[in-house]
């Protein structure tokens, strides 16, 4: 079986699984308990936090552990919006954000916040000038993702951060779920105030999200019931999964440059090969994360292709796993100006470290066969 | 920029007369200790300065370490070129090109130590300045308040160029002023007092009073972390004396003089510290007291408490405001540890209204009437646990298991 869905979730690393099992067995005490067991668990928690800071090279902020990327995005955006409401109610985001940002923005809109959704280029990138001209006196937050989860396009985060440095009252949130551990990120150099990540996208366990919060940033907790995580996230900490996540991040960062280079070659190769299949259309343009290749088969329901690929032992996604059960055309593809037909037919291939050129060849061969068998069924080809 | 050495300028020790040699030797020792992680560096001493020759060691970590060492007022990274006019001019241009921010004004300040060099100091200022100016049309010379002062030291073997002066910690080198005990509670003040005492060249041994089970192990861990931090500034491991204080404290708390609890506790602490000082041959006691900060730190409280000490009391924070203390705590990176919410023994049994003006005779009478008071003091000293702590180790010797988990 070929698993090409690493951007949805990854197979956990065997060392991560072992860590999780051992810590879970040994450190079951509640880290808030005062006895030795609790103290030991709390120490592991803090060690994991420290490791995140070291790996991500952050000194002016701290890392909060949440239940996942979605919660990190919710906490970051709602937390800032509600804490800074007295200062302003305008928020800037892009039209290609993940559902956990997009739908939070919809909720805030209902609460009376004024949301500007920036358009993106045909290639799938937010334009710096658009950010600049959207800023108003009462803008409190800009939330832009680093790597788009469907197209893989890399947004100009460093440049936006540089621009926002001249607006110190305005906070900058980055959803880095698809880039943390995979691409270099200079959180503090780029002037980022909040950054979300998720452990299971980098071979860590499910159920752990990261959120970097710059010191002194006002953030309203979104869940009540305890003073864990600096009063920002009530609930007993998931020590085993958190320690395992810290390990997963270390493993990812250690081999990050090498893996990125390896995957870069695969992505380039796959794109060349896909270009040979006339029916398929590549989406998104450079700069693009090498971990994602996205294409459409206009006029064909993507589910059909996904199912046929699976029959051949190949697993891929239609788009963001969080929205893949919707039958609607992709919001992200519509945003880059795709037709409804193209937007309904997106396929996402995402790579991991186990993939080789032979795997790509196998995928291409499967796609060639699928296209050949579907061609007669294309909408508009039957008169 | 290819720095080849760092110049260190000495602080207060240059004022020393005949003892100067001793101080300079201690300074070199202290620098050498701090440079242990960089075995390739070598040293060269000149009058009032020291050169640390990098020999390939990375300059930034070396500077970062040296600027925290006591006895040094400032450090400058240096590049060295052959003592030839063209080489010096070229290096000056390289330096200009490397600056992050172009200065509006500058001057060249040449010193010709090697009289065989064909151009005099004054002439060199013009030759180098005149070489730079045409390439930077915005740049002007200002000999009084230049934004950039490019210094040239011309020696026969090489010319050293430097322009950046990074302030360092100042004070006297480690252990040039004798040894004292530091009362270390774990709060914000005492580590700052310790740092200031180290800066004046004192060698320190820390004393901490714990009252398990009334205080937690985390409170002690906190003090260990702070001691390790101080050991970074000292450059050597520091001894921490952990005094069991539970028995004395409960004895005092059981008395019926609630408002004198703190006064009595502080006196007991000083008595114990003096006995420890005697054992380790220390000649003073450093505390983090600041006038008027809490009830035990009013002048009359300090009078009654201080009576039991015969050694000189050193109170570096005595006239400082809390905000000033906090600023230093942040600078020396002890603040975040100090504010961790673990109670130390002083906040336990805190009376509702501690006396700000205790009566010495009453205090002495209470102590006199306490059964086994002297014995308890003696036992506390005997049962004191002493550990040696160094900045380059962690508090908790993690198990192999644990290392593997991360």
Interface residues (C-beta under 8 A of the other chain):
Chain A: X19 X22 X23 X26 X34 X36 X39 X43 X44 X47 X48 X51 X243 X244 X246 X247 X250
Chain B: X216 X217 X218 X396 X401 X402 X404 X405 X406
